[in-house]
Amino acid sequence: MVSTAAFAEIATLAGEPARAAMLHALMDGRALTAGELARAGGVTPQTASGHLARMAEAGLVAVEKQGRHRYHRLASRAVAQMMEGIMQVAASRAVPVHRLTVGPRDAALRRARTCYDHLAGRLGVALADALVEAGHAEIEPEAATLMPSGVDLLASLGIDLAGQTAARRRARILCRPCLDWSERRPHLAGAVGAALCSHCLAEGWIRRIEGSRAVAVTRKGEEALRRHFGIVVI
């Protein structure tokens, strides 16, 4: 049972505006330096270092050393899920004056973005829908299953789920639903979601947009997504 004090400590750490901005900047799964995170949080490098030390001690971020450089990333998928959950609540909190707009107002983020290590936005939801409609996956509110035909489809694209799972130090859920906070419908997370995201990046189907979690679908990607999954992301 998590104590109230521990719960409050994590909530306080994640809720401070500069720290929240730094955690949000790490939501695309990449590791960033303290300087890069200082710019994201709008604080000095010294202040950022203090924030990062507190978050590392609390298990919100992890630090990796490469030579003289130190890189920071989210400590776990659980932290990313916590951040995504806060975003869902924050996006729906305001009382609409005219038309209800949920999720990010940035059109690029709504179209396609990374959610830690998997794809979200209209692209992520469209991929999940395509797999379900073709009988390759089943998605329920609390669980998702990749069917044998789905495993075969991914294998035909060069995605070896068995090999990826074996290569990981810790066991990981193969496939799970993640409620998309802009579309309010599930996209795929777990090993399957991460593998799809990595494949799309490696094959040049999508490219990262600098300074953002948004990704852009390339011309090559538009053709590949239409050919392999039958989807068009508008």
Residue, then its C-alpha position, 0 to 999 in steps of 0.5 A: m500500500v502506497s503511503t499518503a506521504a509518498f503519493a504526495e511527494i510524487a505529485t508535488l515533484a511532477g506538479e511543479p511547472a518547470r519539472a512538469a515541462m522537463l518530464h513532458a520533454l522526455m515523453d518522446g522516449r529520448a534521453l536529454t541533457a540537463g541543458e536541453l531540459a533547462r531550456a524546456g523548463g525555462v530555468t537556468p542550468q543550475t536550477a534544472s540540475g537541482h530539479l533533476a537530482r530530486m526527480a532522480e532520487a524519487g525515481l521519476v528520471a534515470v541518468e545515463k553517463q556517456g563519457r563526460h556527458r550525462y543524459h536523462r530519461l524517464a525512469s520507467r514506462a510507469v512514469a510515462q503512463m502517469m504523465e499521460g494520465i495527468m494530461q488526460v485529466a488536464a485536457s478535460r478539466a476546462v469547461p468548454v465555452h463553445r466547441l469542446t477541444v480535447g488533447p493538444r491544440d497543436a495540429a501536428l501533435r494531434r496528427a501523430r506523436t510519440c507517447y514515450d516509446h509508441l505512436a499516438g494521435r490519429l496515426g496511433v489510433a488508426l494503426a490500432d483500428a486497422l489491426v482490429e478491423a483486419g482481425h490481427a488484434e483484439i482490443e478491450p478497455e483493459a487488455a489487448t491481444l495480438m493475434p497470430s495473423g498480426v504476428d505474421l504481418l509484423a514479421s513480414l515487415g521485418i519486426d521480430l517480436a520474439g527476438q525483441t522480447a528476448a533481448r529485454r532485461r525485464a519481462r514486458i507486456l506484449c500488447r496493451p491498450c493506451l487511451d489516446w488523450s487527444e482522440r480519446r480512443p485506444h492506441l497500442a502500447g507494450a512491445v508491439g507499440a514500441a516495435l511499430c514505432s521503432h520500425c516506422l522511424a527506422e524505415g523512414w515512414i515517419r520523422r521526428i519534428e525537432g523540439s516536439r513530441a510530434v512526428a511527421v509522416t513522410r511520403k514514403g510512410e504514406e505509401a507504406l501505411r496505405r499498402h500494409f495497413g490500409i490507412v490514410v492519416i489526415 
